Amino acid sequence: MRTRRRVLLPLGALILAACSSAPSASPAWTYGDVTPAPSGVVAAVKVIDVFKSPACGCCHEWEAYLRGLGYTVKSVPTDDMGAVKAQYRLPQDTWSCHTAVIAGYAVEGHVPVEAIEDLLATRPAIDGIALPGMPPGSPGMPGVKAGPFEVLAVKNGAVSPFGSY
């Protein structure tokens, strides 16, 4: 299993730039089975906007997880998460605490980076992906991962399986 430090080292200068705005304290979790982005994923795509409640702590942890993997994270505090989720046509049963947007796709909840990178690599004709709720052991959440996370594809308010991570 790779630790956060082992993942950071191969990504070099890109990580240093992306992490410069990250908090100085290390997150209280590790997510050991993370692999670096495929070489075909360009740096420009690794910019993600995260809409979240200003009071949410686990959203901050998910952002730190992405920063640690070379993503440039732009936090967008909002008091109307329902409006954000409606804008991206996310059905209520897929909701989590934060909604992110990358390359025009919505990413709802504590989605593992592997699912995000699969989304960016395949560019399916969907609105986004979601990991409903706040599953223990998912990136940014404390606890033990009990099994694969079932990430959903969302298109026009309907859901279907996207993948297991």
N, C-alpha and C positions, 0 to 999 in steps of 0.2 A: 504494500500500500504506500502511496506517495503522501508525504506530508505537504502542507502548504509551502514550506520553505523549498522542498525539492521541486515543486512545480514552478515556483518563482524564478529559480536560478536559470533555467534554460531560456526564459523569455526576455532576459537582459534589459536593455534600455527602455523598451516599450513598457515594461512593468514599472520601472522607476518613475517614468512620467505619469503613468496612470495612478500609481499609489501615492503620489505626492500630496494628494488631498485626502487620503485615507486617515482615519484616526490613529494616534500613536499606540493605543492599546491594541493588543492582539484579540481577535474574537475568541469567545469562550468555547468554540467548537472547532472541530476539524472534519473535513469531508474527504476521506482518504482515497476514493477511487476516481479522482478527477484526472483527466488527461488534457494536455495542452490542445489548443485549437489546431485544426488541420492547417497545413501551410497555405491552402487555397483561400482561407478566410482572411480577407484584407483588413488592415487596421481600421479603416473608415467604418466598417460594419460593426466594429467592437465598441461603438458608442451606444449606450442604453440610457433612456430616460426612465426614472422610477418615480411614479406617482404614489404618495404615501401620506398617511396621517402624520402630522408633526410629533405625535406622542408615541408612535410605534417603535419599539426597540428591536423587534425581530427583523423588521425591514432594513434597519441599519446593518444588521448582521449579514443579511443576504447581499446587500450592496458591498460590504467588505469582502465577502466570498468572491464576487465578480471582479472587484478591483484586484484581488490577489491573483486572478487568472488573466490579467491584462486588459480588462474592459475599462473603458472610461465611463464612469457612472455619473449621471446628472440627477441629483435628488430634486424632486418637485413636490414640496409639501402642499397638501390641499386638505381642506375641510369637507369637500364634497366628493368622496370616492365613488359614490353611486353614479354621479354624472360622468366620471372618467370611464367607469365600467360600461355604462350605456353607450358612450361614444364609440367604444370598440366592440360593441355588440356581444358582450360577455354575459351569458345567461347566469342568473343568480345562483344556481346550483354549482357553478364553477368558481365562485368568488373566494378570494383569500384576502389577506390584509393589504396587499399592494398590487399595483398593475404597472408593468413596465412596457416600454415600446422600443423596438429595435428594428431597423430597416423596414418600417411600416407595419410590422407585426406586433400584436399584443402578446405579452407574456404575463399570465396571471399567476401570482403566488410564488412559492418557494421552488420553482422549477430548477432541476439540475442543469448545469452548463452543457452537458452532453445533449440534452434535448434542444436547447437553444442552438447549439452548433449544427445539429441535424436539420433544424428548421432553416437555418441560413444556408446550409449546403444544398438542400433540396428545393427550397423556394416553392412550396406547394401553394395552390390557389385557395388559401384559407385566411381567416382574419387573425388567427393566433393560436397559441397553445395555453393550456392551463393545468395546474396541479391544485385541485380544489382543497380548501381548508388549510390547515397548517400542520402537516404530518410530522410526527416526531422523527428526528434524524434527517429530515430534509435540509438542504443548505439554508443556514441561518436559524434553524430550529434546534433546540436541545433535544436530547433523547437518543434512542437507538433506532436505527433503520431496521424495520421488521421484515422487509422484503422489497421487491422492486416497486418503484413509484410508477403508477399508471398515469401518464400524461395524456391529456385529451387534446384533440384538434377542435377548433371552433370556427364555424363558417355560417354566417347569416343567423347567428343565435342557436344553431344546432351543434351538437357535439358528437364526436366519433373518436375511436382510439387513435392516438398518435404514436405512442411507443411506451415500452417499459424501460425504466432506468434505475 
